[in-house]
Amino acid sequence: MIAEELADELRMIAYCDQAKCQARVAALGSLARNGLDTKKVRSTLYSIATDKYTPDTLKVRAIDLIDKLDISTAPKELTADEAAATEQSLLAQYVGIPEHNS
């Protein structure tokens, strides 16, 4: 995870309309990789991708980043006990609990 002060620097670049488009897209990509400001990153990338003044190469990069945002989610951090409980719950739900014959 990126340090908060560095994330703030990325935000200043990413959301500043006066920053160079290439720098904005790169900063937005970094924010996205770190799972920060997902909705704002997506909307900013969309506005860059649909702006008639954005160079085509940057439009393609912005669209690729939007596509990655739509399919990627941060993994959930689980303790060992939570992981075991989740595993048992999923096994019971999808496989079924075997009955013991006594």
C-alpha positions in Angstrom: 0.0 0.0 0.0 1.3 3.4 -0.9 2.0 6.0 1.9 -0.8 8.5 2.4 1.3 11.5 1.6 2.3 9.9 -1.7 -1.3 9.1 -2.4 -2.1 12.8 -1.8 0.6 13.8 -4.4 -1.0 11.4 -6.9 -4.4 12.8 -6.3 -3.1 16.4 -6.9 -1.8 15.3 -10.3 -4.7 13.0 -11.2 -7.5 15.5 -10.5 -5.9 18.7 -11.7 -7.3 19.7 -15.1 -4.2 21.8 -15.8 -1.8 18.8 -15.4 -0.6 17.1 -18.6 -2.9 14.4 -19.7 -0.2 11.7 -19.7 0.7 12.5 -16.1 -2.9 12.4 -15.1 -3.6 9.0 -16.6 -0.4 7.7 -15.0 -1.4 9.0 -11.6 -4.9 7.6 -12.0 -3.4 4.3 -12.9 -1.4 4.3 -9.7 -4.4 5.3 -7.6 -6.4 2.4 -9.2 -3.6 -0.1 -8.6 -3.7 0.8 -4.9 -7.5 0.7 -4.7 -7.8 4.4 -3.9 -10.7 6.6 -5.0 -12.1 4.0 -7.2 -15.3 5.8 -8.2 -13.6 9.1 -8.7 -10.7 7.5 -10.6 -13.2 5.7 -12.9 -15.2 8.9 -13.6 -12.0 11.0 -14.2 -10.7 8.3 -16.6 -14.0 8.3 -18.4 -13.9 12.1 -18.9 -10.3 11.9 -20.2 -11.2 9.0 -22.6 -14.2 10.9 -24.0 -12.6 14.4 -24.3 -12.1 15.3 -27.9 -8.7 17.0 -27.1 -7.2 13.9 -25.5 -4.6 12.2 -27.8 -5.7 8.8 -29.0 -2.9 6.9 -27.3 -4.0 8.3 -23.9 -7.7 7.6 -24.7 -6.7 4.0 -25.2 -4.7 3.9 -22.0 -7.6 5.5 -20.0 -10.1 3.0 -21.5 -7.8 0.1 -20.6 -7.6 1.3 -17.0 -11.4 1.6 -16.8 -11.7 -1.9 -18.0 -9.3 -3.1 -15.3 -11.2 -1.3 -12.7 -14.4 -3.0 -13.6 -13.0 -6.5 -13.1 -10.5 -6.2 -10.3 -11.3 -6.0 -6.6 -8.9 -6.0 -3.7 -8.7 -9.3 -1.9 -10.3 -9.5 1.5 -7.9 -10.0 4.4 -8.9 -12.9 6.6 -7.4 -14.4 9.7 -6.7 -18.1 9.7 -9.9 -18.7 11.7 -12.0 -16.6 9.4 -10.6 -18.4 6.3 -11.4 -21.9 7.9 -14.9 -20.8 8.8 -15.5 -19.4 5.3 -14.2 -22.6 3.7 -16.5 -24.7 5.8 -19.4 -22.5 5.0 -18.8 -22.6 1.3 -18.3 -26.4 1.4 -21.6 -26.9 3.2 -23.4 -24.5 0.8 -22.0 -25.9 -2.5 -20.9 -29.4 -1.8 -23.1 -30.4 1.1 -22.3 -31.8 4.5 -21.7 -35.5 4.4 -23.9 -37.5 6.7 -22.2 -39.9 9.1 -23.7 -43.5 9.2 -23.7 -44.8 12.8 
